[in-house]
Amino acid sequence: MINLCNLTEYELHLIWSIDRREMIENIYYFRGGELVLEPEYYDMQGWPPGAAERAKSLGAKKMYISAVPVENAIHFYQYLGCTLAEEVYAELFELKPEDIHLEYRI
């Protein structure tokens, strides 16, 4: 059984303690305003360096997530209540155009 609870502002850093290792078999792409799932294989060994520091620097009414376009990651964020970003952060999109840009209202 999974027990869910809302994180407080002071607990957000705990998300980086989640074991992020996984085998990826499918990748989502954002095309024509829709998510398209395609087969691709990767062996992920953890969080990208610097991700926690970047997240801590964001302070707004919603969290912006530039998610790797893998099926498990997108399903994880959708399960938490994330939706496609209403406003895309252009600078980040230029750096990672293949990512799926999401938001989570706090």
LONUVEX-467535 format. One line per 4 residues: number of its first residue (from 1); their letters; for each residue x, y, z of C-alpha. Coordinates in steps of 0.25 Angstrom, whole numbers, plus 5000, padded with zeros to 4 digits. Example, Ala and Ser with C-alpha at 12.3 -4.5 7.8 and 13.67 -1.06 7.14 Angstrom:
BEGIN
1	as	5049/4982/5031 | 5055/4996/5029 $
END
This chain:
BEGIN
1	minl	5000/5000/5000 | 5005/5014/4997 | 5002/5025/5006 | 5002/5039/5000 $
5	cnlt	5005/5052/5007 | 5008/5066/5002 | 5022/5071/5004 | 5024/5084/5012 $
9	eyel	5034/5094/5006 | 5045/5089/5016 | 5043/5075/5011 | 5045/5077/4996 $
13	hliw	5059/5074/4996 | 5056/5060/5000 | 5051/5057/4986 | 5066/5056/4982 $
17	sidr	5068/5044/4992 | 5059/5035/4983 | 5067/5024/4976 | 5066/5029/4961 $
21	remi	5073/5017/4955 | 5064/5010/4944 | 5064/5003/4931 | 5057/5011/4921 $
25	eniy	5050/5005/4909 | 5041/5016/4904 | 5043/5031/4902 | 5032/5041/4900 $
29	yfrg	5033/5052/4890 | 5024/5065/4889 | 5020/5066/4875 | 5008/5074/4869 $
33	gelv	5003/5077/4883 | 5002/5063/4888 | 5011/5053/4895 | 5016/5042/4885 $
37	lepe	5022/5029/4891 | 5034/5022/4884 | 5043/5011/4887 | 5057/5015/4892 $
41	yydm	5067/5008/4902 | 5075/5014/4913 | 5081/5010/4926 | 5080/5021/4936 $
45	qgwp	5089/5022/4948 | 5083/5033/4956 | 5079/5048/4956 | 5087/5057/4946 $
49	pgaa	5097/5065/4954 | 5092/5079/4959 | 5078/5076/4958 | 5075/5077/4973 $
53	erak	5082/5091/4973 | 5074/5096/4961 | 5061/5091/4968 | 5064/5098/4981 $
57	slga	5066/5112/4973 | 5052/5112/4968 | 5042/5119/4977 | 5028/5121/4971 $
61	kkmy	5013/5117/4972 | 5016/5105/4963 | 5028/5096/4961 | 5034/5095/4946 $
65	isav	5039/5081/4942 | 5047/5078/4930 | 5046/5063/4930 | 5053/5053/4923 $
69	pven	5044/5048/4912 | 5043/5033/4917 | 5030/5026/4920 | 5033/5023/4935 $
73	aihf	5037/5038/4938 | 5025/5044/4931 | 5015/5034/4937 | 5022/5037/4951 $
77	yqyl	5020/5052/4949 | 5006/5050/4944 | 5002/5042/4956 | 5007/5053/4965 $
81	gctl	4998/5063/4958 | 5007/5069/4948 | 5002/5075/4935 | 5008/5080/4922 $
85	aeev	5014/5094/4925 | 5005/5105/4921 | 5016/5114/4919 | 5029/5108/4914 $
89	yael	5042/5113/4920 | 5049/5117/4906 | 5063/5117/4911 | 5062/5103/4917 $
93	felk	5054/5098/4905 | 5066/5102/4896 | 5075/5094/4905 | 5066/5082/4905 $
97	pedi	5056/5082/4894 | 5054/5067/4895 | 5049/5068/4910 | 5035/5068/4913 $
101	hley	5032/5082/4920 | 5022/5080/4932 | 5017/5088/4944 | 5012/5085/4957 $
105	ri	5003/5095/4965 | 5008/5096/4979 $
END
